[in-house]
Every structure is written in structure tokens, then in C-alpha cells.
Amino acid sequence: MKQALTLTDTQCRQVINFCSTRKHTLRDQTIIHMSFLAGLRAMEIAALTVGDIYDSDNAVRSQFTITGNQTKGGYTRTVYVSSKLSRALKEYGNTLTNRRSSDPLFMTQLRTSFSANTMCQLFLQIYKDYGLKGATSHSGRRTFITKLANAGINVRLLAALAGHRHISTTQRYIDVNDGQLANAVELL
């Protein structure tokens, strides 16, 4: 099975910028950020509620928990929010008026919650409209894991961040290219 495209930093920025041409700009940009900056699966993004991300004062949490019923495999895990993701979530939070803690974080244009499938379709549509071939809802997750691996983050930490039970699963996400191999041997 062919793996989802891992995006370059430039492609990530361009996809985020492309979302500004879409009807639901801030929603779509924030969804993409959740994928690229937290490594969340489409089904996890779709399952998030307002209260998962924002506290009672509407401040962005520094971390949040994804429960077993929100994720693949049924395992609860903690998601850590980077300062960059926090800024994106703060901006998006300003648009959430009259929303209860239990309401979906992201809503479709029909004002309903996303399913895992409709969230995957949204990713596919954004990437297709932008012109990226081979990109799927899993591209952000692969990009997140690969970028952290390239920054030298230990595979055990990567597995914990990704919610993988086995490091062998995480290792399959890490993209390796000629530039990385050339840089690796220069470390000697």
C-alpha cells in the first residue's frame, strides 16, 4: 500500500495559505494545523469537542486528552499543544461563539459534526484543490512524525506522541530521502 505524501515545510505553508481562498478559511487552516502540528488522525480531529481544547475561561489548554473512543485502537493518550498550534487554536477559538464545551470543535457547513469519513474527504478536497498529488488525511501525521524524527527526537517519544503501542509502527511513518542520508553521514 502506498503511503501518504510527506509534505515539505514549503508545502505545509502553501496548503495553510491556500485555505485562505476557501469559504471556511480559519476552520480549514486550524484542521490542517491539528494534523501537521499535533499529528492527529482525521478521526481524532473529527471527534474533538470545544471542551477538549479550551478551558472554562476559553483559554487554549497546553495539553488535552484523547479518549479511547476518540481514537484508533481504543487507547487514551495526551496530546501536547505547541506554541504555534496554541496560537492557531486561540485565533480559531475567537470564532466559537455560543458553543458549549460538549459541542464539536469543528463543524461542517451544514453545522453538524464531522465524521471520520467526512473529515478525510475534507483533507482530500483541500489537497486536490491545491494540486498536491498523493496527499491524504494521513499526510499531516506522517509529516509531523518525520519532521520530529529529522530533528533527532527519539523514536520512543515519537511513538508516545503518535499514540502508537509499538515503535515499529512509528518507524513506518518516518520518510527517508537522499538528502537526509547525505546529511547523516556528514555527522561523523
C-alpha positions as a Markdown table, in Angstrom:
| # | Residue | x | y | z |
|---|---|---|---|---|
| 1 | Met | 0.0 | 0.0 | 0.0 |
| 2 | Lys | 1.4 | 3.4 | -1.0 |
| 3 | Gln | 1.9 | 5.7 | 2.0 |
| 4 | Ala | 0.5 | 9.2 | 2.1 |
| 5 | Leu | 2.7 | 12.0 | 0.9 |
| 6 | Thr | 5.0 | 13.6 | 3.5 |
| 7 | Leu | 5.0 | 17.4 | 2.9 |
| 8 | Thr | 7.9 | 19.8 | 2.9 |
| 9 | Asp | 7.9 | 22.9 | 5.1 |
| 10 | Thr | 7.1 | 25.0 | 2.0 |
| 11 | Gln | 4.2 | 22.7 | 1.0 |
| 12 | Cys | 2.8 | 22.9 | 4.6 |
| 13 | Arg | 2.9 | 26.7 | 4.5 |
| 14 | Gln | 1.4 | 26.8 | 1.0 |
| 15 | Val | -1.5 | 24.5 | 2.0 |
| 16 | Ile | -2.2 | 26.7 | 5.0 |
| 17 | Asn | -2.1 | 29.8 | 2.8 |
| 18 | Phe | -4.3 | 28.1 | 0.2 |
| 19 | Cys | -7.0 | 27.6 | 2.8 |
| 20 | Ser | -7.4 | 31.4 | 2.9 |
| 21 | Thr | -9.1 | 31.0 | -0.5 |
| 22 | Arg | -11.7 | 28.7 | 0.9 |
| 23 | Lys | -15.1 | 29.6 | 2.4 |
| 24 | His | -14.3 | 28.2 | 5.9 |
| 25 | Thr | -10.7 | 29.7 | 6.0 |
| 26 | Leu | -10.0 | 29.6 | 9.7 |
| 27 | Arg | -11.7 | 26.3 | 10.3 |
| 28 | Asp | -9.8 | 24.6 | 7.5 |
| 29 | Gln | -6.5 | 26.2 | 8.5 |
| 30 | Thr | -6.9 | 25.0 | 12.1 |
| 31 | Ile | -7.8 | 21.5 | 11.0 |
| 32 | Ile | -4.6 | 21.4 | 8.9 |
| 33 | His | -2.6 | 22.7 | 11.8 |
| 34 | Met | -4.0 | 20.0 | 14.1 |
| 35 | Ser | -2.7 | 17.4 | 11.6 |
| 36 | Phe | 0.7 | 19.0 | 10.9 |
| 37 | Leu | 1.4 | 20.3 | 14.4 |
| 38 | Ala | -0.1 | 17.6 | 16.6 |
| 39 | Gly | 0.0 | 14.6 | 14.3 |
| 40 | Leu | -3.7 | 13.9 | 14.9 |
| 41 | Arg | -5.6 | 11.4 | 12.7 |
| 42 | Ala | -8.7 | 12.7 | 10.8 |
| 43 | Met | -10.9 | 10.6 | 13.1 |
| 44 | Glu | -9.3 | 12.2 | 16.2 |
| 45 | Ile | -9.8 | 15.7 | 14.8 |
| 46 | Ala | -13.4 | 15.0 | 13.9 |
| 47 | Ala | -14.1 | 13.7 | 17.4 |
| 48 | Leu | -12.7 | 16.8 | 19.3 |
| 49 | Thr | -15.1 | 18.9 | 21.3 |
| 50 | Val | -14.7 | 22.5 | 22.3 |
| 51 | Gly | -14.0 | 21.5 | 25.9 |
| 52 | Asp | -11.2 | 19.2 | 24.8 |
| 53 | Ile | -9.2 | 22.2 | 23.6 |
| 54 | Tyr | -10.5 | 25.2 | 25.6 |
| 55 | Asp | -10.9 | 25.5 | 29.4 |
| 56 | Ser | -13.8 | 27.2 | 31.1 |
| 57 | Asp | -12.2 | 30.6 | 30.5 |
| 58 | Asn | -11.9 | 29.8 | 26.8 |
| 59 | Ala | -8.1 | 29.6 | 27.1 |
| 60 | Val | -6.3 | 27.0 | 24.9 |
| 61 | Arg | -5.1 | 24.1 | 27.0 |
| 62 | Ser | -1.4 | 23.3 | 27.0 |
| 63 | Gln | -2.3 | 19.6 | 26.6 |
| 64 | Phe | -5.5 | 17.6 | 26.2 |
| 65 | Thr | -6.6 | 14.0 | 26.4 |
| 66 | Ile | -7.9 | 12.0 | 23.5 |
| 67 | Thr | -10.0 | 9.2 | 25.0 |
| 68 | Gly | -10.2 | 5.6 | 23.7 |
| 69 | Asn | -13.5 | 6.2 | 21.9 |
| 70 | Gln | -12.0 | 9.2 | 20.0 |
| 71 | Thr | -9.0 | 7.3 | 18.6 |
| 72 | Lys | -7.9 | 4.3 | 16.7 |
| 73 | Gly | -7.0 | 1.3 | 18.9 |
| 74 | Gly | -9.1 | 2.5 | 21.8 |
| 75 | Tyr | -6.2 | 3.8 | 23.8 |
| 76 | Thr | -6.3 | 7.1 | 25.7 |
| 77 | Arg | -3.4 | 9.5 | 25.1 |
| 78 | Thr | -2.3 | 13.0 | 25.9 |
| 79 | Val | -1.7 | 15.5 | 23.1 |
| 80 | Tyr | 0.7 | 18.3 | 23.8 |
| 81 | Val | 0.0 | 21.7 | 22.2 |
| 82 | Ser | 3.0 | 23.6 | 20.8 |
| 83 | Ser | 3.1 | 27.4 | 21.0 |
| 84 | Lys | 2.5 | 27.5 | 17.2 |
| 85 | Leu | -0.6 | 25.3 | 17.5 |
| 86 | Ser | -1.8 | 27.2 | 20.5 |
| 87 | Arg | -1.7 | 30.5 | 18.5 |
| 88 | Ala | -3.8 | 28.9 | 15.7 |
| 89 | Leu | -6.3 | 27.5 | 18.2 |
| 90 | Lys | -6.6 | 30.8 | 20.0 |
| 91 | Glu | -7.4 | 32.6 | 16.8 |
| 92 | Tyr | -9.9 | 29.8 | 15.9 |
| 93 | Gly | -11.4 | 30.0 | 19.4 |
| 94 | Asn | -12.3 | 33.6 | 18.8 |
| 95 | Thr | -14.8 | 32.4 | 16.2 |
| 96 | Leu | -16.6 | 30.0 | 18.5 |
| 97 | Thr | -19.5 | 32.0 | 19.9 |
| 98 | Asn | -22.3 | 30.4 | 21.9 |
| 99 | Arg | -20.7 | 27.0 | 21.8 |
| 100 | Arg | -20.9 | 24.6 | 24.7 |
| 101 | Ser | -18.0 | 22.6 | 26.0 |
| 102 | Ser | -19.6 | 19.4 | 24.6 |
| 103 | Asp | -20.1 | 20.8 | 21.1 |
| 104 | Pro | -17.9 | 19.6 | 18.3 |
| 105 | Leu | -14.8 | 21.7 | 17.8 |
| 106 | Phe | -15.2 | 21.6 | 14.1 |
| 107 | Met | -18.5 | 21.7 | 12.3 |
| 108 | Thr | -19.4 | 21.1 | 8.6 |
| 109 | Gln | -21.0 | 23.8 | 6.5 |
| 110 | Leu | -24.3 | 22.1 | 7.4 |
| 111 | Arg | -23.5 | 22.9 | 11.1 |
| 112 | Thr | -23.2 | 19.2 | 12.0 |
| 113 | Ser | -20.2 | 17.4 | 13.4 |
| 114 | Phe | -17.7 | 15.8 | 11.1 |
| 115 | Ser | -17.5 | 12.0 | 10.9 |
| 116 | Ala | -14.1 | 10.4 | 10.4 |
| 117 | Asn | -15.1 | 9.9 | 6.7 |
| 118 | Thr | -16.2 | 13.5 | 6.1 |
| 119 | Met | -13.0 | 14.8 | 7.8 |
| 120 | Cys | -10.9 | 12.5 | 5.4 |
| 121 | Gln | -12.9 | 13.9 | 2.5 |
| 122 | Leu | -12.2 | 17.5 | 3.6 |
| 123 | Phe | -8.5 | 16.8 | 3.7 |
| 124 | Leu | -8.6 | 15.1 | 0.2 |
| 125 | Gln | -10.6 | 18.1 | -1.2 |
| 126 | Ile | -8.2 | 20.7 | 0.2 |
| 127 | Tyr | -5.1 | 18.8 | -1.1 |
| 128 | Lys | -6.8 | 18.1 | -4.5 |
| 129 | Asp | -7.9 | 21.7 | -5.0 |
| 130 | Tyr | -4.4 | 22.9 | -4.0 |
| 131 | Gly | -2.9 | 20.4 | -6.5 |
| 132 | Leu | -0.9 | 18.0 | -4.3 |
| 133 | Lys | -0.9 | 14.5 | -5.6 |
| 134 | Gly | -0.6 | 11.6 | -3.2 |
| 135 | Ala | -1.6 | 13.8 | -0.1 |
| 136 | Thr | -4.3 | 12.3 | 2.2 |
| 137 | Ser | -5.7 | 13.0 | 5.6 |
| 138 | His | -2.6 | 11.0 | 6.9 |
| 139 | Ser | -0.1 | 13.3 | 5.2 |
| 140 | Gly | -0.1 | 15.7 | 8.2 |
| 141 | Arg | 0.5 | 12.9 | 10.6 |
| 142 | Arg | 3.4 | 11.5 | 8.5 |
| 143 | Thr | 4.8 | 15.0 | 8.2 |
| 144 | Phe | 4.6 | 15.6 | 11.9 |
| 145 | Ile | 6.4 | 12.3 | 12.8 |
| 146 | Thr | 9.0 | 12.7 | 10.0 |
| 147 | Lys | 9.9 | 16.3 | 11.0 |
| 148 | Leu | 10.3 | 15.3 | 14.6 |
| 149 | Ala | 12.4 | 12.3 | 13.7 |
| 150 | Asn | 14.6 | 14.5 | 11.5 |
| 151 | Ala | 15.0 | 16.9 | 14.4 |
| 152 | Gly | 16.5 | 14.0 | 16.4 |
| 153 | Ile | 13.5 | 13.1 | 18.6 |
| 154 | Asn | 13.8 | 9.6 | 20.0 |
| 155 | Val | 11.5 | 7.0 | 18.4 |
| 156 | Arg | 10.0 | 6.1 | 21.8 |
| 157 | Leu | 8.9 | 9.7 | 22.3 |
| 158 | Leu | 7.6 | 9.8 | 18.7 |
| 159 | Ala | 5.6 | 6.6 | 19.4 |
| 160 | Ala | 4.1 | 8.2 | 22.6 |
| 161 | Leu | 3.2 | 11.4 | 20.7 |
| 162 | Ala | 1.6 | 9.5 | 17.9 |
| 163 | Gly | -0.3 | 7.1 | 20.2 |
| 164 | His | 1.5 | 4.0 | 18.8 |
| 165 | Arg | 1.9 | 1.0 | 21.0 |
| 166 | His | 4.9 | -0.3 | 19.1 |
| 167 | Ile | 7.8 | 1.7 | 17.8 |
| 168 | Ser | 7.8 | -0.4 | 14.7 |
| 169 | Thr | 4.5 | 1.3 | 13.7 |
| 170 | Thr | 6.1 | 4.7 | 14.2 |
| 171 | Gln | 9.2 | 3.8 | 12.2 |
| 172 | Arg | 7.0 | 3.1 | 9.2 |
| 173 | Tyr | 5.8 | 6.7 | 9.2 |
| 174 | Ile | 9.3 | 8.2 | 9.0 |
| 175 | Asp | 10.1 | 9.2 | 5.5 |
| 176 | Val | 13.8 | 8.9 | 4.5 |
| 177 | Asn | 15.3 | 10.6 | 1.5 |
| 178 | Asp | 18.7 | 11.1 | -0.2 |
| 179 | Gly | 19.2 | 14.5 | 1.4 |
| 180 | Gln | 18.7 | 13.0 | 4.9 |
| 181 | Leu | 21.1 | 10.2 | 4.2 |
| 182 | Ala | 23.8 | 12.5 | 2.9 |
| 183 | Asn | 23.4 | 14.8 | 6.0 |
| 184 | Ala | 23.5 | 11.7 | 8.3 |
| 185 | Val | 27.0 | 10.6 | 7.1 |
| 186 | Glu | 28.3 | 14.1 | 7.5 |
| 187 | Leu | 27.7 | 13.9 | 11.2 |
| 188 | Leu | 30.8 | 11.6 | 11.5 |
